[in-house]
Amino acid sequence: MNCIVIGIAGGTGSGKSTFTNRLKDEFGDRIAVLYHDNYYKASNTVSLEERAAVNYDHPNAFETELLVQHLNELKNGNAIDCPVYDYSIHNRTQETIHIEPSEVILVEGIMVLQDKRLRDLLDIKIYVEADADERILRRVIRDVKERGRDVEGIAHQYLTTVKPMHYIYVEPTKALADIVINSGMNDVAFDVLKVKIQSLLGL
């Protein structure tokens, strides 16, 4: 099956999920979306406390080889069952998401451009950047509202893993992107990509 894979990367709170979800809302089931976060490794043999202490902003936290396998399956016209990750328990659930192949596939996550195996499957590479202060504020709001975290825990995680890992592994991938945008709400970038996807889908 001929399809185009679009990678959308960027630091935590940069707006990459917003940009991805805007495209998903625009095209619905005409495009497939894979979130790298769902491919965090399963940790069924350790306690919640041990899982909470894992550095989730390091490439080794992800089962990227499974994501690569799933992307290849979709590109070959085969459906996949994507894992589902639950942030509140720091582990995968027993559920999966059934995803059918599509002419356009979006792949979103902080490390999407970091792993060469994954990067080589991307036809269009997008990096969403934002000021560090904006990113941490968005992360605090999101983690408190959506993931049941407390502010002290968020601050500790940000200072010990999120911030240093961002500068080591995430920000350098900006140089590998085809397009760099400054916000998930960048309407010009959204319209450009929307037109591109429309042409790919024959709309």
N, C-alpha and C positions, 0 to 999 in steps of 0.2 A: 504494500500500500504506500502510495506517495503521500508524504505528510511533511509539514514544517514544524520544527520544534523551537519554541521561543523560551529562552531562559531569562528569568527576572530575579536579579540578585540585589544585595545591598545590606547594610547593617541593620541591627535590631531597631525597630521604630522608624525606619527611613521612609516608609510609605510603599514598600514593594507589594505587600499584601493588598493594600488599598488599590494600587494600580492593577494588580492581577484580578481582584474581585470586580473592578469596574469593567474589565474586558469580559469576564465571565458573565456578568449581568447583561452586557450588551449582546453577547452571542449565544448565551444559554448552552443547550446541549449540542450546538454546532461545533464547539471546541471542548477539548478535554483538559483538565487541570490536575497536575500532580504537585503536592506540597512536600518539599524535602523534609519538613518537620515530622511528617508521618512516618518517616524512615529512621527515626531515632531507634537505636538498638533496643530490643526487648531485654528486660532485666528481671526475670522471674525468680531468680535464685538468691536475690539479696533483699535486705529490708528496705522499707521506705526511707529511713534515715540515710542509708548508704546510697540509695538512688538519688536522693536530694543533693548529695554531696558531689555527684558526678559533674565534670566540666562539660556542659552541654553546648559550649561554644567552641569546642575543638573538633576537627574533622573526624577523629576517631569515635565520636559519639554517634555518628550516623552509619547506617548500613547502606552506604551509597552503592555498593555492588548490586544490591537488590533493586534499587531505583534504576540503575543502568540496565539491568535485566528486564525490568518492566517496560522501560522506554523502548528497548529493542523489540519486545513482544508487540507493543502497540504499533511501532513502525512497520512490523511485519503483518499487521492486520489482525492480531489476536487480542482478545479482551484480557484484562488483568483484574486481580483482586488486591487492591492497595491496603496496606495496614492502616490502622487508626491509632494515633497516639493521644493519651490523656495526660495533660500537663499537671493535673491535680494529684496524680499518683506517680508521676514520673515513669510511666511505663505504657506499653501498648495495651490496648484492650483486646478482647476476643473478637471484636467486630472487624469487618473489612468493607471497603467501598469498591463496588464493581464498576469498572471503567471500560467503556467500549472504545475501540480505535477511532481516531478522528483525523481529518485532514490537517488540523491545527492542534498542537499540544503545547500548553504552557507549563513550565516547570519553575516553581518559586521557592526561594530559600536563601539564607545568608551565605551558604557554601556552594551555591549552584555553579559558580565559575571557578571554584577553587580546585576541584578534582578534574584532572585532565580527561579521565574516562567519560565523565559526564559532559564536560565542556565540548568534547569532540562530537557529541551527538546533537549539539545545539546549532541551529541554522542562523538564529538571530540572538545576540547576547545583549541584555539590557542591565544597566546598573543604576539603581535609584539611590541617590545620596541625600543627606540632610545634615544640618548642623548638629553637633554632638549633644548640645543642651536640649534641642528639640527631641532627639531620639530617646534620651533617658526619660524625659517627661512623658513621652508617649508610652514608653515601656512601663513606667510606674502605673499610669492610669490603666493600661491594658491588663497588667498582671494582678492589680487589685480587683478590678471589675470582673475580669473573665477567668482568672486562674486561681482566685482565692488566696493570693499571697499577701504577706504583710510588708509594709514599707521597709522595715529594718532588713528583712531577708532579701528583698529586691536590691537594696543598696549594697549589701554585702556581696551578693552574686555579681552585681554590675562591676564593682571595683576589683574583685578577685579574678573573675573569668571573662565576663562579657567585654569589658573595655580592653584589656590586654589582648584577648583573642581577636578582637575586631581589627586592631592595628597590625597584628601578625598575619592573620589569615584572610580577613574579609576585604579591608580597604585596598590592599595591593591588587585585588582582582578587578578593580575599576579600570586599570590599564588594559585589561583583556576584553572589555566590553566594546560592542559596536556602537552603542548609544548610551550616553550618560544623561540622566534627567535629575532635576533637583527636587522633585516632589511626586508623590503618588497622585496628586491632584493636578499635575501639569496637563492642562487641556490640549496644548499644542502637540505634545508627545502622544497623548492618548488618541487624538484625531489622526495623527500620522499612522500609528500602529493599527487603528481601526480600519482605515482605508486599505492598508496592506493586507489585513486579514480578510476583509471583504473581497478583495481581488483573488486571494487564494481560495476562498470558498465559492467564488463565482457569483457573488451577490451584487 
